[in-house]
Amino acid sequence: MGCIIEIVDSVNIDANPSGISMQIMDSSHVSLVELQLNWVEFQKYRCDRPVTFGIYLESLSKILKFASNDDIITISAEEDDESLLFQFENPGIEFSPFFSNFPP
């Protein structure tokens, strides 16, 4: 991600039933980066129709820094929504709710 941020500020990510892809070229047309992740490379993948998301790479990089190596990241979007939801899960960590001794 770090080397791509050096080339461009934002990218269009294309998602379709066969996978996710992006192609980036710098403003001087010297560098070209292409990334393609086929659906078989995911534990679970579902995309009902082709969609393109415009993403600021610095923001995406900050979001992905929250993930650890064992995390499962779920990325989802609603039908007519212009935002993405990132969910992080770690199967090795058991969550227990925090209870306060303070009065309400």
DRENVOTI-234983 format. One record per residue (C-alpha): x, y, z. Coordinates in Angstrom, 2 decimals, decimal comma, padded with zeros to 5 digits. Example, Ala and Ser with C-alpha at 12.3 -4.5 7.8 and 13.67 -1.06 7.14 Angstrom:
2
rec xx=012,30	yy=-004,50	zz=007,80 .
rec xx=013,67	yy=-001,06	zz=007,14 .
***
This chain:
104
rec xx=000,00	yy=000,00	zz=000,00 .
rec xx=002,84	yy=002,37	zz=000,85 .
rec xx=004,35	yy=002,32	zz=-002,64 .
rec xx=000,97	yy=002,93	zz=-004,28 .
rec xx=000,35	yy=006,00	zz=-002,08 .
rec xx=003,59	yy=007,43	zz=-003,48 .
rec xx=002,11	yy=007,22	zz=-007,01 .
rec xx=-001,50	yy=008,40	zz=-006,58 .
rec xx=-003,82	yy=009,77	zz=-003,88 .
rec xx=-006,93	yy=007,81	zz=-004,78 .
rec xx=-007,93	yy=004,74	zz=-006,75 .
rec xx=-011,03	yy=003,15	zz=-008,22 .
rec xx=-011,54	yy=-000,40	zz=-007,02 .
rec xx=-013,72	yy=-002,55	zz=-009,24 .
rec xx=-015,65	yy=-005,41	zz=-007,66 .
rec xx=-017,65	yy=-007,96	zz=-009,62 .
rec xx=-018,73	yy=-011,58	zz=-009,15 .
rec xx=-015,30	yy=-012,85	zz=-010,27 .
rec xx=-013,22	yy=-010,72	zz=-007,85 .
rec xx=-011,69	yy=-007,35	zz=-007,05 .
rec xx=-009,28	yy=-005,39	zz=-009,22 .
rec xx=-007,64	yy=-002,01	zz=-009,58 .
rec xx=-005,28	yy=-000,43	zz=-012,06 .
rec xx=-003,28	yy=002,69	zz=-011,21 .
rec xx=-001,09	yy=004,90	zz=-013,36 .
rec xx=000,84	yy=007,90	zz=-012,11 .
rec xx=000,26	yy=011,36	zz=-013,59 .
rec xx=003,42	yy=011,22	zz=-015,73 .
rec xx=002,39	yy=007,81	zz=-017,17 .
rec xx=005,64	yy=006,16	zz=-016,09 .
rec xx=004,42	yy=003,75	zz=-013,41 .
rec xx=001,56	yy=001,28	zz=-013,73 .
rec xx=000,30	yy=-000,88	zz=-010,87 .
rec xx=-002,32	yy=-003,56	zz=-011,35 .
rec xx=-003,88	yy=-005,66	zz=-008,60 .
rec xx=-006,33	yy=-008,47	zz=-009,19 .
rec xx=-007,78	yy=-010,68	zz=-006,47 .
rec xx=-009,94	yy=-013,49	zz=-007,82 .
rec xx=-012,90	yy=-014,68	zz=-005,75 .
rec xx=-011,17	yy=-018,02	zz=-005,01 .
rec xx=-008,47	yy=-016,18	zz=-003,04 .
rec xx=-010,99	yy=-015,18	zz=-000,35 .
rec xx=-012,42	yy=-017,33	zz=002,45 .
rec xx=-015,84	yy=-015,96	zz=001,51 .
rec xx=-016,65	yy=-013,67	zz=-001,39 .
rec xx=-019,93	yy=-012,33	zz=-002,68 .
rec xx=-020,59	yy=-009,54	zz=-005,13 .
rec xx=-024,03	yy=-009,59	zz=-006,72 .
rec xx=-023,36	yy=-006,99	zz=-009,40 .
rec xx=-020,36	yy=-005,03	zz=-010,73 .
rec xx=-019,59	yy=-001,91	zz=-008,69 .
rec xx=-016,76	yy=000,62	zz=-008,56 .
rec xx=-015,59	yy=002,31	zz=-005,37 .
rec xx=-013,42	yy=005,41	zz=-005,31 .
rec xx=-011,10	yy=005,26	zz=-002,31 .
rec xx=-008,50	yy=007,63	zz=-000,89 .
rec xx=-005,47	yy=005,43	zz=-000,35 .
rec xx=-004,24	yy=007,24	zz=002,75 .
rec xx=-007,60	yy=006,60	zz=004,44 .
rec xx=-007,60	yy=002,95	zz=003,35 .
rec xx=-004,05	yy=002,53	zz=004,64 .
rec xx=-005,06	yy=003,95	zz=008,04 .
rec xx=-008,04	yy=001,59	zz=008,23 .
rec xx=-005,97	yy=-001,48	zz=007,34 .
rec xx=-003,37	yy=-000,65	zz=010,02 .
rec xx=-006,00	yy=-001,61	zz=012,60 .
rec xx=-005,82	yy=-005,22	zz=011,42 .
rec xx=-003,47	yy=-007,81	zz=012,87 .
rec xx=-002,17	yy=-010,82	zz=010,95 .
rec xx=-004,87	yy=-013,12	zz=012,35 .
rec xx=-007,80	yy=-010,79	zz=011,73 .
rec xx=-010,61	yy=-011,52	zz=009,33 .
rec xx=-011,61	yy=-008,36	zz=007,48 .
rec xx=-015,13	yy=-008,11	zz=006,10 .
rec xx=-015,80	yy=-005,31	zz=003,63 .
rec xx=-019,42	yy=-004,63	zz=002,76 .
rec xx=-021,62	yy=-002,02	zz=001,13 .
rec xx=-025,34	yy=-001,54	zz=000,95 .
rec xx=-027,14	yy=-001,50	zz=-002,41 .
rec xx=-027,39	yy=002,27	zz=-002,94 .
rec xx=-024,92	yy=003,45	zz=-000,31 .
rec xx=-021,80	yy=005,44	zz=-001,13 .
rec xx=-019,79	yy=004,09	zz=001,79 .
rec xx=-017,92	yy=000,91	zz=002,69 .
rec xx=-018,09	yy=-000,85	zz=006,03 .
rec xx=-014,90	yy=-002,51	zz=007,33 .
rec xx=-015,37	yy=-005,12	zz=010,06 .
rec xx=-012,40	yy=-006,66	zz=011,88 .
rec xx=-012,69	yy=-010,00	zz=013,66 .
rec xx=-010,05	yy=-012,05	zz=015,42 .
rec xx=-011,17	yy=-015,63	zz=016,12 .
rec xx=-008,42	yy=-016,08	zz=018,74 .
rec xx=-009,64	yy=-013,26	zz=020,98 .
rec xx=-012,72	yy=-013,73	zz=023,10 .
rec xx=-014,65	yy=-010,55	zz=023,72 .
rec xx=-016,17	yy=-009,96	zz=027,11 .
rec xx=-018,28	yy=-006,87	zz=027,71 .
rec xx=-016,99	yy=-004,25	zz=030,10 .
rec xx=-019,14	yy=-003,70	zz=033,16 .
rec xx=-018,70	yy=-000,57	zz=035,18 .
rec xx=-019,13	yy=-000,25	zz=038,91 .
rec xx=-020,15	yy=003,37	zz=038,45 .
rec xx=-023,80	yy=004,29	zz=039,02 .
rec xx=-025,76	yy=005,28	zz=035,91 .
***
